[in-house]
Amino acid sequence: NIIAAGGYGAQAATNGLAGAGGPASQGYASSPGNSGANGTANYCGNISPVISGAGGASPNGGAGVAGVVPQSWGNTGYSPGGGGSGAARLIVLPPGGSPSGFRTFCFLSGGGGGGAYSQKTYAAGVLTPSFQVNIVVGSGGTGAAGAGPGAPGQVKITWTAAPPPLPTAAITLPAAAYVGQPFTVSSTFTAGSGDTLAEDNIDSPLGTGLGADTNAISPKIISYSTSTPGTVTFYARARTDNYAWATYDTQSINVTLPAAPTATLTVNGGTHYTNQPLTITAHFSTSTGDTLVEDNIDAATGNPAGPSGGLGDTTNPDLTKVVTFTPTAAGTYTFNARAHSTAYPSWATYQTLQVTVISSCVPSYSCTDSTHVHNSCTGVDTACSSGLICSSGSSICVNPPSPAYTPTGSLTGYLQAIPGIVHAGDAVKLYWNISNVSSCSVTGNGQAFSGASSGSSGQTTAAITQQTIYLLSCSGLDNSHITNTATVNIVPGFQEL
């Protein structure tokens, strides 16, 4: 309960003085209203009007005023808590009652009633929705002998409302960030209970909003990139209906410079000659967090002959780039694999290749096999067209010759059985040597031999027990077919009759 009531004025104890201002009673125990000040009384003569004393002022309230009508009651105090005016009384003394004759005095005029004032302050959270405060405001007490009462008491209640909880924010950053590569930064914003988001944004550095606007959006998402490695700090800032702009979350990420791009350069193998094209191949790669922007293969400006600068048709970021370069003069040629990336924006050389070129070669031709011609300058084996064969010493394939029996020493090249007559159970040697054939076989006596030649030692047969015929059959390179036979006879036996 809060009670405020005015005090009352006391009657003057002495002629010519107004009574004291009354005390403020029944104020709140810990903060009562103060008493009014003493009233004052004016001396009253035969001529002067009789004016009462003014009521005393009370704290936080106006003072009472003097009465203006003789022998009137005092007036009520003016403002809430103000003192009332004192009363004026006329006392007429009979003759002989005073040495100086008939005179009129103002006395026994009570001071104005004291105003009341009470105040109580409640701490935050005490005045809950179910809390009840009873307020009683009394009037100022009446002064003695007609002094005016104090004005009604004044009650002042002050409270401090508990503010809503602070907003919250949570910034989300990627696990890693790299120079030159955009990455996403997001933040959620939540107003406290009973509050509303008005604006929000993500700053870096502090005070520099990165969002397109400050509209109250949650989550707020931005894309961020930097060309400088180092730590970048982001600030989630917001303003609500109850709180000014402030930072509610801070997160940092280390933006690193990825490893530089790499490249390898190769050239087609073998010896390199003037006026023969070189095939140069470059393979480019970047590390995690980096991306190729452009690349090319450049010929150095100091090369013996030919163009310099970029050799590729475009500088598109090809992971594999192949160019052709034809040197027209002998010497050492330098080629550079060059590129630039998001993390390394300036063109740079990442691999250098030097190729030695000698004067033009006079090729010789040989046969890798019967259907492939080998070029000694280029190192390339060229297949003959169908039906043609390699001719050693010539770059041109030719029609194959017909099969031929090739003698060696005393052998004719044809199929021969030596000896041609044997005792039963003996073996013989078979000889043959055929050229320009793709295959040959010899069959007889349950055996089979293959090859274009028997070799200089011949092929040994199984035991011969009767006359045996061996057949040579060959397929020519010209698709012809030849056959030849050899007969082995048994020495006749004699029986006496």
Secondary structure as UniProt FT lines:
FT   STRAND          2..4
FT   TURN            15..16
FT   TURN            29..30
FT   TURN            59..60
FT   TURN            70..71
FT   TURN            80..81
FT   STRAND          90..92
FT   TURN            95..96
FT   TURN            99..100
FT   STRAND          104..106
FT   STRAND          117..122
FT   TURN            124..126
FT   TURN            129..130
FT   STRAND          135..137
FT   HELIX           144..146
FT   STRAND          154..159
FT   STRAND          168..172
FT   STRAND          177..178
FT   TURN            179..180
FT   STRAND          183..190
FT   TURN            193..194
FT   STRAND          197..203
FT   TURN            206..207
FT   STRAND          220..224
FT   STRAND          230..240
FT   STRAND          246..256
FT   STRAND          262..267
FT   STRAND          272..273
FT   TURN            274..275
FT   STRAND          278..285
FT   TURN            288..289
FT   STRAND          292..299
FT   TURN            301..302
FT   STRAND          309..310
FT   STRAND          320..325
FT   STRAND          331..341
FT   STRAND          348..358
FT   STRAND          365..369
FT   TURN            370..371
FT   STRAND          372..375
FT   TURN            376..378
FT   STRAND          381..383
FT   TURN            386..387
FT   TURN            392..393
FT   STRAND          404..405
FT   TURN            409..410
FT   STRAND          416..418
FT   STRAND          421..422
FT   TURN            424..425
FT   STRAND          429..431
FT   STRAND          433..435
FT   STRAND          437..444
FT   TURN            445..446
FT   STRAND          447..450
FT   TURN            456..457
FT   STRAND          459..460
FT   STRAND          468..476
FT   TURN            477..478
FT   STRAND          481..490
//
